[in-house]
C-alpha cells in the first residue's frame, strides 16, 4: 500500500490576537532583535499515512479541519507527499 507524509500547518487567524506570539516577540525585542514585527506562533504537525491517494487525501482533509484545527479561530493548510518504497 502506498505511504505518504502529511504536513499540517495551523495558525491563529490574523484577525485574532496571538498572545503567545506577542510574548515571544516582546522577549526577542528585549534581547536586541528590534527588527521583528507581527510574530505569530502556530503548529506544525506531521503524520505518516498509508492507503490509496484519494482516500488518504480525503482523510487528511477531515483530520486537519475537524481535529487538528478550530476553523473559527485558526487557518489550516496541509500537504501530502508520496514516500518512496524502502
PyMOL Python script that loads the backbone (N, CA, C, O; Angstrom):
from pymol import cmd

cmd.read_pdbstr("""\
ATOM      1  N   UNK A   1       0.837  -1.174   0.000  1.00  0.00           N
ATOM      2  CA  UNK A   1       0.000   0.000   0.000  1.00  0.00           C
ATOM      3  C   UNK A   1       0.890   1.249   0.000  1.00  0.00           C
ATOM      4  O   UNK A   1       1.867   1.301   0.747  1.00  0.00           O
ATOM      5  N   UNK A   2       0.573   2.249  -0.819  1.00  0.00           N
ATOM      6  CA  UNK A   2       1.400   3.470  -0.859  1.00  0.00           C
ATOM      7  C   UNK A   2       1.423   4.179   0.497  1.00  0.00           C
ATOM      8  O   UNK A   2       0.443   4.172   1.242  1.00  0.00           O
ATOM      9  N   UNK A   3       2.577   4.794   0.792  1.00  0.00           N
ATOM     10  CA  UNK A   3       2.730   5.528   2.050  1.00  0.00           C
ATOM     11  C   UNK A   3       2.970   7.004   1.755  1.00  0.00           C
ATOM     12  O   UNK A   3       3.548   7.361   0.728  1.00  0.00           O
ATOM     13  N   UNK A   4       2.520   7.847   2.665  1.00  0.00           N
ATOM     14  CA  UNK A   4       2.580   9.293   2.479  1.00  0.00           C
ATOM     15  C   UNK A   4       3.020   9.980   3.767  1.00  0.00           C
ATOM     16  O   UNK A   4       2.802   9.487   4.874  1.00  0.00           O
ATOM     17  N   UNK A   5       3.643  11.131   3.576  1.00  0.00           N
ATOM     18  CA  UNK A   5       3.943  12.023   4.696  1.00  0.00           C
ATOM     19  C   UNK A   5       3.035  13.235   4.526  1.00  0.00           C
ATOM     20  O   UNK A   5       3.047  13.892   3.485  1.00  0.00           O
ATOM     21  N   UNK A   6       2.256  13.520   5.552  1.00  0.00           N
ATOM     22  CA  UNK A   6       1.375  14.681   5.539  1.00  0.00           C
ATOM     23  C   UNK A   6       1.924  15.719   6.511  1.00  0.00           C
ATOM     24  O   UNK A   6       2.386  15.379   7.600  1.00  0.00           O
ATOM     25  N   UNK A   7       1.870  16.975   6.112  1.00  0.00           N
ATOM     26  CA  UNK A   7       2.269  18.077   6.981  1.00  0.00           C
ATOM     27  C   UNK A   7       1.081  19.028   7.093  1.00  0.00           C
ATOM     28  O   UNK A   7       0.553  19.508   6.090  1.00  0.00           O
ATOM     29  N   UNK A   8       0.678  19.287   8.323  1.00  0.00           N
ATOM     30  CA  UNK A   8      -0.438  20.190   8.589  1.00  0.00           C
ATOM     31  C   UNK A   8       0.118  21.412   9.313  1.00  0.00           C
ATOM     32  O   UNK A   8       0.842  21.284  10.300  1.00  0.00           O
ATOM     33  N   UNK A   9      -0.226  22.595   8.812  1.00  0.00           N
ATOM     34  CA  UNK A   9       0.187  23.847   9.458  1.00  0.00           C
ATOM     35  C   UNK A   9      -1.067  24.572   9.932  1.00  0.00           C
ATOM     36  O   UNK A   9      -2.012  24.773   9.169  1.00  0.00           O
ATOM     37  N   UNK A  10      -1.056  24.958  11.199  1.00  0.00           N
ATOM     38  CA  UNK A  10      -2.203  25.627  11.811  1.00  0.00           C
ATOM     39  C   UNK A  10      -1.725  26.956  12.385  1.00  0.00           C
ATOM     40  O   UNK A  10      -0.759  27.003  13.146  1.00  0.00           O
ATOM     41  N   UNK A  11      -2.410  28.034  12.013  1.00  0.00           N
ATOM     42  CA  UNK A  11      -2.079  29.373  12.513  1.00  0.00           C
ATOM     43  C   UNK A  11      -3.354  30.063  12.989  1.00  0.00           C
ATOM     44  O   UNK A  11      -4.420  29.901  12.397  1.00  0.00           O
ATOM     45  N   UNK A  12      -3.229  30.830  14.060  1.00  0.00           N
ATOM     46  CA  UNK A  12      -4.354  31.650  14.502  1.00  0.00           C
ATOM     47  C   UNK A  12      -4.647  32.661  13.398  1.00  0.00           C
ATOM     48  O   UNK A  12      -3.725  33.217  12.800  1.00  0.00           O
ATOM     49  N   UNK A  13      -5.920  32.898  13.130  1.00  0.00           N
ATOM     50  CA  UNK A  13      -6.299  33.854  12.083  1.00  0.00           C
ATOM     51  C   UNK A  13      -5.715  35.227  12.401  1.00  0.00           C
ATOM     52  O   UNK A  13      -5.582  35.609  13.564  1.00  0.00           O
ATOM     53  N   UNK A  14      -5.374  35.952  11.355  1.00  0.00           N
ATOM     54  CA  UNK A  14      -4.740  37.265  11.532  1.00  0.00           C
ATOM     55  C   UNK A  14      -5.640  38.248  12.264  1.00  0.00           C
ATOM     56  O   UNK A  14      -5.155  39.193  12.886  1.00  0.00           O
ATOM     57  N   UNK A  15      -6.950  38.030  12.192  1.00  0.00           N
ATOM     58  CA  UNK A  15      -7.885  38.942  12.862  1.00  0.00           C
ATOM     59  C   UNK A  15      -8.000  38.672  14.364  1.00  0.00           C
ATOM     60  O   UNK A  15      -8.688  39.405  15.075  1.00  0.00           O
ATOM     61  N   UNK A  16      -7.333  37.627  14.846  1.00  0.00           N
ATOM     62  CA  UNK A  16      -7.409  37.248  16.261  1.00  0.00           C
ATOM     63  C   UNK A  16      -6.059  37.496  16.930  1.00  0.00           C
ATOM     64  O   UNK A  16      -5.011  37.155  16.382  1.00  0.00           O
ATOM     65  N   UNK A  17      -6.096  38.086  18.107  1.00  0.00           N
ATOM     66  CA  UNK A  17      -4.877  38.365  18.866  1.00  0.00           C
ATOM     67  C   UNK A  17      -4.143  37.064  19.182  1.00  0.00           C
ATOM     68  O   UNK A  17      -4.762  36.076  19.576  1.00  0.00           O
ATOM     69  N   UNK A  18      -2.827  37.069  19.009  1.00  0.00           N
ATOM     70  CA  UNK A  18      -1.992  35.898  19.300  1.00  0.00           C
ATOM     71  C   UNK A  18      -1.119  36.229  20.513  1.00  0.00           C
ATOM     72  O   UNK A  18      -0.008  36.731  20.341  1.00  0.00           O
ATOM     73  N   UNK A  19      -1.593  35.961  21.734  1.00  0.00           N
ATOM     74  CA  UNK A  19      -0.827  36.335  22.921  1.00  0.00           C
ATOM     75  C   UNK A  19       0.521  35.626  23.014  1.00  0.00           C
ATOM     76  O   UNK A  19       1.491  36.216  23.488  1.00  0.00           O
ATOM     77  N   UNK A  20       0.598  34.384  22.575  1.00  0.00           N
ATOM     78  CA  UNK A  20       1.879  33.668  22.621  1.00  0.00           C
ATOM     79  C   UNK A  20       2.871  34.309  21.654  1.00  0.00           C
ATOM     80  O   UNK A  20       4.041  34.487  21.993  1.00  0.00           O
ATOM     81  N   UNK A  21       2.418  34.652  20.469  1.00  0.00           N
ATOM     82  CA  UNK A  21       3.283  35.325  19.501  1.00  0.00           C
ATOM     83  C   UNK A  21       3.762  36.670  20.021  1.00  0.00           C
ATOM     84  O   UNK A  21       4.923  37.039  19.846  1.00  0.00           O
ATOM     85  N   UNK A  22       2.850  37.402  20.665  1.00  0.00           N
ATOM     86  CA  UNK A  22       3.219  38.706  21.243  1.00  0.00           C
ATOM     87  C   UNK A  22       4.276  38.557  22.313  1.00  0.00           C
ATOM     88  O   UNK A  22       5.220  39.345  22.371  1.00  0.00           O
ATOM     89  N   UNK A  23       4.128  37.545  23.170  1.00  0.00           N
ATOM     90  CA  UNK A  23       5.087  37.326  24.256  1.00  0.00           C
ATOM     91  C   UNK A  23       6.463  36.975  23.696  1.00  0.00           C
ATOM     92  O   UNK A  23       7.476  37.478  24.182  1.00  0.00           O
ATOM     93  N   UNK A  24       6.504  36.125  22.688  1.00  0.00           N
ATOM     94  CA  UNK A  24       7.783  35.752  22.075  1.00  0.00           C
ATOM     95  C   UNK A  24       8.415  36.969  21.407  1.00  0.00           C
ATOM     96  O   UNK A  24       9.616  37.199  21.544  1.00  0.00           O
ATOM     97  N   UNK A  25       7.613  37.745  20.688  1.00  0.00           N
ATOM     98  CA  UNK A  25       8.135  38.946  20.024  1.00  0.00           C
ATOM     99  C   UNK A  25       8.699  39.935  21.045  1.00  0.00           C
ATOM    100  O   UNK A  25       9.777  40.491  20.832  1.00  0.00           O
ATOM    101  N   UNK A  26       7.990  40.159  22.143  1.00  0.00           N
ATOM    102  CA  UNK A  26       8.454  41.076  23.186  1.00  0.00           C
ATOM    103  C   UNK A  26       9.782  40.611  23.766  1.00  0.00           C
ATOM    104  O   UNK A  26      10.695  41.413  23.961  1.00  0.00           O
ATOM    105  N   UNK A  27       9.888  39.323  24.041  1.00  0.00           N
ATOM    106  CA  UNK A  27      11.132  38.771  24.593  1.00  0.00           C
ATOM    107  C   UNK A  27      12.282  38.938  23.611  1.00  0.00           C
ATOM    108  O   UNK A  27      13.376  39.343  24.002  1.00  0.00           O
ATOM    109  N   UNK A  28      12.048  38.634  22.352  1.00  0.00           N
ATOM    110  CA  UNK A  28      13.108  38.763  21.347  1.00  0.00           C
ATOM    111  C   UNK A  28      13.553  40.218  21.195  1.00  0.00           C
ATOM    112  O   UNK A  28      14.743  40.489  21.032  1.00  0.00           O
ATOM    113  N   UNK A  29      12.611  41.146  21.247  1.00  0.00           N
ATOM    114  CA  UNK A  29      12.970  42.565  21.151  1.00  0.00           C
ATOM    115  C   UNK A  29      13.805  42.995  22.355  1.00  0.00           C
ATOM    116  O   UNK A  29      14.743  43.781  22.220  1.00  0.00           O
ATOM    117  N   UNK A  30      13.455  42.472  23.542  1.00  0.00           N
ATOM    118  CA  UNK A  30      14.249  42.777  24.732  1.00  0.00           C
ATOM    119  C   UNK A  30      15.669  42.240  24.612  1.00  0.00           C
ATOM    120  O   UNK A  30      16.599  42.796  25.197  1.00  0.00           O
ATOM    121  N   UNK A  31      15.835  41.175  23.863  1.00  0.00           N
ATOM    122  CA  UNK A  31      17.159  40.578  23.656  1.00  0.00           C
ATOM    123  C   UNK A  31      17.933  41.256  22.524  1.00  0.00           C
ATOM    124  O   UNK A  31      19.033  40.829  22.174  1.00  0.00           O
ATOM    125  N   UNK A  32      17.351  42.316  21.956  1.00  0.00           N
ATOM    126  CA  UNK A  32      18.074  43.087  20.959  1.00  0.00           C
ATOM    127  C   UNK A  32      17.638  42.867  19.520  1.00  0.00           C
ATOM    128  O   UNK A  32      18.196  43.484  18.613  1.00  0.00           O
ATOM    129  N   UNK A  33      16.676  42.020  19.291  1.00  0.00           N
ATOM    130  CA  UNK A  33      16.189  41.760  17.930  1.00  0.00           C
ATOM    131  C   UNK A  33      15.056  42.741  17.626  1.00  0.00           C
ATOM    132  O   UNK A  33      13.878  42.390  17.697  1.00  0.00           O
ATOM    133  N   UNK A  34      15.430  43.959  17.290  1.00  0.00           N
ATOM    134  CA  UNK A  34      14.461  45.048  17.166  1.00  0.00           C
ATOM    135  C   UNK A  34      13.712  45.059  15.836  1.00  0.00           C
ATOM    136  O   UNK A  34      12.717  45.770  15.700  1.00  0.00           O
ATOM    137  N   UNK A  35      14.171  44.287  14.855  1.00  0.00           N
ATOM    138  CA  UNK A  35      13.585  44.364  13.519  1.00  0.00           C
ATOM    139  C   UNK A  35      12.436  43.366  13.313  1.00  0.00           C
ATOM    140  O   UNK A  35      12.137  43.011  12.173  1.00  0.00           O
ATOM    141  N   UNK A  36      11.794  42.911  14.380  1.00  0.00           N
ATOM    142  CA  UNK A  36      10.697  41.952  14.285  1.00  0.00           C
ATOM    143  C   UNK A  36       9.357  42.664  14.342  1.00  0.00           C
ATOM    144  O   UNK A  36       9.196  43.649  15.062  1.00  0.00           O
ATOM    145  N   UNK A  37       8.396  42.158  13.575  1.00  0.00           N
ATOM    146  CA  UNK A  37       7.037  42.688  13.621  1.00  0.00           C
ATOM    147  C   UNK A  37       6.047  41.559  13.397  1.00  0.00           C
ATOM    148  O   UNK A  37       6.300  40.649  12.607  1.00  0.00           O
ATOM    149  N   UNK A  38       4.934  41.617  14.085  1.00  0.00           N
ATOM    150  CA  UNK A  38       3.819  40.690  13.868  1.00  0.00           C
ATOM    151  C   UNK A  38       4.211  39.222  13.967  1.00  0.00           C
ATOM    152  O   UNK A  38       3.773  38.416  13.147  1.00  0.00           O
ATOM    153  N   UNK A  39       5.016  38.863  14.940  1.00  0.00           N
ATOM    154  CA  UNK A  39       5.393  37.472  15.136  1.00  0.00           C
ATOM    155  C   UNK A  39       4.160  36.682  15.568  1.00  0.00           C
ATOM    156  O   UNK A  39       3.420  37.109  16.455  1.00  0.00           O
ATOM    157  N   UNK A  40       3.947  35.540  14.940  1.00  0.00           N
ATOM    158  CA  UNK A  40       2.808  34.679  15.258  1.00  0.00           C
ATOM    159  C   UNK A  40       3.311  33.267  15.499  1.00  0.00           C
ATOM    160  O   UNK A  40       4.262  32.823  14.856  1.00  0.00           O
ATOM    161  N   UNK A  41       2.688  32.575  16.407  1.00  0.00           N
ATOM    162  CA  UNK A  41       3.075  31.207  16.743  1.00  0.00           C
ATOM    163  C   UNK A  41       1.973  30.262  16.261  1.00  0.00           C
ATOM    164  O   UNK A  41       0.785  30.525  16.453  1.00  0.00           O
ATOM    165  N   UNK A  42       2.380  29.173  15.641  1.00  0.00           N
ATOM    166  CA  UNK A  42       1.411  28.195  15.150  1.00  0.00           C
ATOM    167  C   UNK A  42       1.869  26.782  15.447  1.00  0.00           C
ATOM    168  O   UNK A  42       2.768  26.559  16.258  1.00  0.00           O
ATOM    169  N   UNK A  43       1.234  25.828  14.775  1.00  0.00           N
ATOM    170  CA  UNK A  43       1.556  24.415  14.962  1.00  0.00           C
ATOM    171  C   UNK A  43       1.986  23.804  13.634  1.00  0.00           C
ATOM    172  O   UNK A  43       1.418  24.112  12.586  1.00  0.00           O
ATOM    173  N   UNK A  44       2.982  22.946  13.685  1.00  0.00           N
ATOM    174  CA  UNK A  44       3.470  22.170  12.542  1.00  0.00           C
ATOM    175  C   UNK A  44       3.313  20.708  12.941  1.00  0.00           C
ATOM    176  O   UNK A  44       3.976  20.241  13.868  1.00  0.00           O
ATOM    177  N   UNK A  45       2.445  19.989  12.250  1.00  0.00           N
ATOM    178  CA  UNK A  45       2.120  18.613  12.627  1.00  0.00           C
ATOM    179  C   UNK A  45       2.445  17.693  11.457  1.00  0.00           C
ATOM    180  O   UNK A  45       2.046  17.963  10.324  1.00  0.00           O
ATOM    181  N   UNK A  46       3.169  16.607  11.726  1.00  0.00           N
ATOM    182  CA  UNK A  46       3.498  15.627  10.689  1.00  0.00           C
ATOM    183  C   UNK A  46       2.772  14.324  10.985  1.00  0.00           C
ATOM    184  O   UNK A  46       2.724  13.869  12.128  1.00  0.00           O
ATOM    185  N   UNK A  47       2.211  13.732   9.939  1.00  0.00           N
ATOM    186  CA  UNK A  47       1.536  12.440  10.048  1.00  0.00           C
ATOM    187  C   UNK A  47       2.063  11.544   8.937  1.00  0.00           C
ATOM    188  O   UNK A  47       2.368  12.020   7.843  1.00  0.00           O
ATOM    189  N   UNK A  48       2.169  10.274   9.208  1.00  0.00           N
ATOM    190  CA  UNK A  48       2.533   9.306   8.183  1.00  0.00           C
ATOM    191  C   UNK A  48       1.317   8.413   7.981  1.00  0.00           C
ATOM    192  O   UNK A  48       0.792   7.826   8.928  1.00  0.00           O
ATOM    193  N   UNK A  49       0.879   8.320   6.725  1.00  0.00           N
ATOM    194  CA  UNK A  49      -0.359   7.627   6.408  1.00  0.00           C
ATOM    195  C   UNK A  49      -0.120   6.643   5.269  1.00  0.00           C
ATOM    196  O   UNK A  49       0.830   6.789   4.500  1.00  0.00           O
ATOM    197  N   UNK A  50      -0.984   5.646   5.167  1.00  0.00           N
ATOM    198  CA  UNK A  50      -0.894   4.712   4.052  1.00  0.00           C
ATOM    199  C   UNK A  50      -2.289   4.468   3.501  1.00  0.00           C
ATOM    200  O   UNK A  50      -3.284   4.593   4.216  1.00  0.00           O
ATOM    201  N   UNK A  51      -2.350   4.119   2.226  1.00  0.00           N
ATOM    202  CA  UNK A  51      -3.625   3.847   1.572  1.00  0.00           C
ATOM    203  C   UNK A  51      -3.623   4.405   0.169  1.00  0.00           C
ATOM    204  O   UNK A  51      -2.612   4.915  -0.314  1.00  0.00           O
ATOM    205  N   UNK A  52      -4.760   4.304  -0.476  1.00  0.00           N
ATOM    206  CA  UNK A  52      -4.896   4.868  -1.817  1.00  0.00           C
ATOM    207  C   UNK A  52      -4.948   6.390  -1.704  1.00  0.00           C
ATOM    208  O   UNK A  52      -5.557   6.933  -0.783  1.00  0.00           O
ATOM    209  N   UNK A  53      -4.305   7.068  -2.649  1.00  0.00           N
ATOM    210  CA  UNK A  53      -4.106   8.513  -2.543  1.00  0.00           C
ATOM    211  C   UNK A  53      -5.410   9.280  -2.341  1.00  0.00           C
ATOM    212  O   UNK A  53      -5.478  10.150  -1.473  1.00  0.00           O
ATOM    213  N   UNK A  54      -6.434   8.982  -3.113  1.00  0.00           N
ATOM    214  CA  UNK A  54      -7.690   9.734  -2.992  1.00  0.00           C
ATOM    215  C   UNK A  54      -8.285   9.592  -1.591  1.00  0.00           C
ATOM    216  O   UNK A  54      -8.777  10.566  -1.021  1.00  0.00           O
ATOM    217  N   UNK A  55      -8.239   8.390  -1.043  1.00  0.00           N
ATOM    218  CA  UNK A  55      -8.787   8.156   0.292  1.00  0.00           C
ATOM    219  C   UNK A  55      -7.936   8.836   1.369  1.00  0.00           C
ATOM    220  O   UNK A  55      -8.470   9.392   2.328  1.00  0.00           O
ATOM    221  N   UNK A  56      -6.612   8.790   1.205  1.00  0.00           N
ATOM    222  CA  UNK A  56      -5.710   9.437   2.163  1.00  0.00           C
ATOM    223  C   UNK A  56      -5.921  10.950   2.133  1.00  0.00           C
ATOM    224  O   UNK A  56      -5.948  11.588   3.185  1.00  0.00           O
ATOM    225  N   UNK A  57      -6.072  11.532   0.937  1.00  0.00           N
ATOM    226  CA  UNK A  57      -6.310  12.977   0.820  1.00  0.00           C
ATOM    227  C   UNK A  57      -7.605  13.373   1.524  1.00  0.00           C
ATOM    228  O   UNK A  57      -7.656  14.381   2.229  1.00  0.00           O
ATOM    229  N   UNK A  58      -8.644  12.575   1.328  1.00  0.00           N
ATOM    230  CA  UNK A  58      -9.934  12.853   1.967  1.00  0.00           C
ATOM    231  C   UNK A  58      -9.810  12.759   3.491  1.00  0.00           C
ATOM    232  O   UNK A  58     -10.319  13.615   4.215  1.00  0.00           O
ATOM    233  N   UNK A  59      -9.137  11.724   3.963  1.00  0.00           N
ATOM    234  CA  UNK A  59      -8.945  11.530   5.399  1.00  0.00           C
ATOM    235  C   UNK A  59      -8.119  12.673   5.993  1.00  0.00           C
ATOM    236  O   UNK A  59      -8.441  13.174   7.070  1.00  0.00           O
ATOM    237  N   UNK A  60      -7.065  13.086   5.302  1.00  0.00           N
ATOM    238  CA  UNK A  60      -6.218  14.179   5.777  1.00  0.00           C
ATOM    239  C   UNK A  60      -7.013  15.474   5.889  1.00  0.00           C
ATOM    240  O   UNK A  60      -6.893  16.193   6.881  1.00  0.00           O
ATOM    241  N   UNK A  61      -7.823  15.775   4.881  1.00  0.00           N
ATOM    242  CA  UNK A  61      -8.634  16.993   4.920  1.00  0.00           C
ATOM    243  C   UNK A  61      -9.563  16.985   6.127  1.00  0.00           C
ATOM    244  O   UNK A  61      -9.720  18.000   6.806  1.00  0.00           O
ATOM    245  N   UNK A  62     -10.172  15.842   6.388  1.00  0.00           N
ATOM    246  CA  UNK A  62     -11.079  15.735   7.537  1.00  0.00           C
ATOM    247  C   UNK A  62     -10.328  15.901   8.858  1.00  0.00           C
ATOM    248  O   UNK A  62     -10.773  16.634   9.741  1.00  0.00           O
ATOM    249  N   UNK A  63      -9.199  15.226   8.989  1.00  0.00           N
ATOM    250  CA  UNK A  63      -8.403  15.316  10.217  1.00  0.00           C
ATOM    251  C   UNK A  63      -7.930  16.749  10.450  1.00  0.00           C
ATOM    252  O   UNK A  63      -8.022  17.266  11.563  1.00  0.00           O
ATOM    253  N   UNK A  64      -7.424  17.386   9.396  1.00  0.00           N
ATOM    254  CA  UNK A  64      -6.860  18.732   9.522  1.00  0.00           C
ATOM    255  C   UNK A  64      -7.913  19.769   9.891  1.00  0.00           C
ATOM    256  O   UNK A  64      -7.649  20.675  10.681  1.00  0.00           O
ATOM    257  N   UNK A  65      -9.111  19.632   9.316  1.00  0.00           N
ATOM    258  CA  UNK A  65     -10.121  20.668   9.524  1.00  0.00           C
ATOM    259  C   UNK A  65     -11.059  20.411  10.692  1.00  0.00           C
ATOM    260  O   UNK A  65     -11.742  21.331  11.143  1.00  0.00           O
ATOM    261  N   UNK A  66     -11.108  19.173  11.197  1.00  0.00           N
ATOM    262  CA  UNK A  66     -12.043  18.900  12.296  1.00  0.00           C
ATOM    263  C   UNK A  66     -11.368  18.530  13.612  1.00  0.00           C
ATOM    264  O   UNK A  66     -11.953  18.719  14.678  1.00  0.00           O
ATOM    265  N   UNK A  67     -10.141  18.002  13.554  1.00  0.00           N
ATOM    266  CA  UNK A  67      -9.477  17.559  14.784  1.00  0.00           C
ATOM    267  C   UNK A  67      -8.276  18.438  15.131  1.00  0.00           C
ATOM    268  O   UNK A  67      -8.113  18.843  16.282  1.00  0.00           O
ATOM    269  N   UNK A  68      -7.441  18.730  14.143  1.00  0.00           N
ATOM    270  CA  UNK A  68      -6.182  19.435  14.407  1.00  0.00           C
ATOM    271  C   UNK A  68      -6.318  20.952  14.418  1.00  0.00           C
ATOM    272  O   UNK A  68      -5.376  21.650  14.792  1.00  0.00           O
ATOM    273  N   UNK A  69      -7.468  21.470  14.016  1.00  0.00           N
ATOM    274  CA  UNK A  69      -7.637  22.925  13.995  1.00  0.00           C
ATOM    275  C   UNK A  69      -9.064  23.296  14.373  1.00  0.00           C
ATOM    276  O   UNK A  69      -9.981  22.476  14.321  1.00  0.00           O
ATOM    277  N   UNK A  70      -9.217  24.546  14.750  1.00  0.00           N
ATOM    278  CA  UNK A  70     -10.526  25.117  15.040  1.00  0.00           C
ATOM    279  C   UNK A  70     -10.799  26.137  13.940  1.00  0.00           C
ATOM    280  O   UNK A  70     -10.238  27.233  13.973  1.00  0.00           O
ATOM    281  N   UNK A  71     -11.655  25.803  12.959  1.00  0.00           N
ATOM    282  CA  UNK A  71     -11.845  26.692  11.812  1.00  0.00           C
ATOM    283  C   UNK A  71     -12.401  28.070  12.162  1.00  0.00           C
ATOM    284  O   UNK A  71     -12.318  28.990  11.348  1.00  0.00           O
ATOM    285  N   UNK A  72     -12.957  28.224  13.340  1.00  0.00           N
ATOM    286  CA  UNK A  72     -13.471  29.531  13.745  1.00  0.00           C
ATOM    287  C   UNK A  72     -12.316  30.474  14.079  1.00  0.00           C
ATOM    288  O   UNK A  72     -12.382  31.668  13.788  1.00  0.00           O
ATOM    289  N   UNK A  73     -11.257  29.936  14.692  1.00  0.00           N
ATOM    290  CA  UNK A  73     -10.147  30.767  15.158  1.00  0.00           C
ATOM    291  C   UNK A  73      -8.846  30.564  14.391  1.00  0.00           C
ATOM    292  O   UNK A  73      -7.938  31.389  14.494  1.00  0.00           O
ATOM    293  N   UNK A  74      -8.738  29.477  13.622  1.00  0.00           N
ATOM    294  CA  UNK A  74      -7.453  29.129  13.021  1.00  0.00           C
ATOM    295  C   UNK A  74      -7.580  28.874  11.517  1.00  0.00           C
ATOM    296  O   UNK A  74      -8.606  28.403  11.025  1.00  0.00           O
ATOM    297  N   UNK A  75      -6.505  29.202  10.813  1.00  0.00           N
ATOM    298  CA  UNK A  75      -6.361  28.835   9.407  1.00  0.00           C
ATOM    299  C   UNK A  75      -5.536  27.566   9.355  1.00  0.00           C
ATOM    300  O   UNK A  75      -4.613  27.390  10.150  1.00  0.00           O
ATOM    301  N   UNK A  76      -5.859  26.684   8.429  1.00  0.00           N
ATOM    302  CA  UNK A  76      -5.134  25.424   8.316  1.00  0.00           C
ATOM    303  C   UNK A  76      -4.756  25.184   6.857  1.00  0.00           C
ATOM    304  O   UNK A  76      -5.527  25.476   5.943  1.00  0.00           O
ATOM    305  N   UNK A  77      -3.568  24.654   6.663  1.00  0.00           N
ATOM    306  CA  UNK A  77      -3.142  24.210   5.335  1.00  0.00           C
ATOM    307  C   UNK A  77      -2.423  22.884   5.514  1.00  0.00           C
ATOM    308  O   UNK A  77      -1.906  22.585   6.591  1.00  0.00           O
ATOM    309  N   UNK A  78      -2.396  22.099   4.459  1.00  0.00           N
ATOM    310  CA  UNK A  78      -1.748  20.796   4.562  1.00  0.00           C
ATOM    311  C   UNK A  78      -1.210  20.368   3.208  1.00  0.00           C
ATOM    312  O   UNK A  78      -1.704  20.778   2.158  1.00  0.00           O
ATOM    313  N   UNK A  79      -0.183  19.530   3.265  1.00  0.00           N
ATOM    314  CA  UNK A  79       0.412  18.958   2.061  1.00  0.00           C
ATOM    315  C   UNK A  79       0.539  17.459   2.261  1.00  0.00           C
ATOM    316  O   UNK A  79       0.600  16.962   3.386  1.00  0.00           O
ATOM    317  N   UNK A  80       0.576  16.755   1.144  1.00  0.00           N
ATOM    318  CA  UNK A  80       0.712  15.307   1.168  1.00  0.00           C
ATOM    319  C   UNK A  80       1.807  14.935   0.183  1.00  0.00           C
ATOM    320  O   UNK A  80       1.755  15.310  -0.988  1.00  0.00           O
ATOM    321  N   UNK A  81       2.793  14.197   0.662  1.00  0.00           N
ATOM    322  CA  UNK A  81       3.949  13.815  -0.157  1.00  0.00           C
ATOM    323  C   UNK A  81       4.054  12.294  -0.182  1.00  0.00           C
ATOM    324  O   UNK A  81       4.084  11.648   0.865  1.00  0.00           O
ATOM    325  N   UNK A  82       4.109  11.728  -1.386  1.00  0.00           N
ATOM    326  CA  UNK A  82       4.276  10.281  -1.520  1.00  0.00           C
ATOM    327  C   UNK A  82       5.695   9.902  -1.114  1.00  0.00           C
ATOM    328  O   UNK A  82       6.658  10.566  -1.497  1.00  0.00           O
ATOM    329  N   UNK A  83       5.816   8.835  -0.339  1.00  0.00           N
ATOM    330  CA  UNK A  83       7.123   8.348   0.092  1.00  0.00           C
ATOM    331  C   UNK A  83       7.568   7.221  -0.829  1.00  0.00           C
ATOM    332  O   UNK A  83       6.755   6.427  -1.301  1.00  0.00           O
ATOM    333  N   UNK A  84       8.856   7.167  -1.073  1.00  0.00           N
ATOM    334  CA  UNK A  84       9.417   6.096  -1.891  1.00  0.00           C
ATOM    335  C   UNK A  84       9.428   4.802  -1.089  1.00  0.00           C
ATOM    336  O   UNK A  84       9.731   4.819   0.104  1.00  0.00           O
ATOM    337  N   UNK A  85       9.102   3.681  -1.725  1.00  0.00           N
ATOM    338  CA  UNK A  85       9.179   2.407  -1.004  1.00  0.00           C
ATOM    339  C   UNK A  85      10.603   2.133  -0.530  1.00  0.00           C
ATOM    340  O   UNK A  85      11.569   2.437  -1.230  1.00  0.00           O
ATOM    341  N   UNK A  86      10.722   1.560   0.655  1.00  0.00           N
ATOM    342  CA  UNK A  86      12.048   1.288   1.231  1.00  0.00           C
ATOM    343  C   UNK A  86      12.702   0.103   0.565  1.00  0.00           C
ATOM    344  O   UNK A  86      13.820  -0.268   0.923  1.00  0.00           O
TER     345      UNK A  86
END
""", "prot")
cmd.dss("prot")
cmd.show_as("cartoon", "prot")
cmd.util.cbc("prot")
cmd.orient("prot")
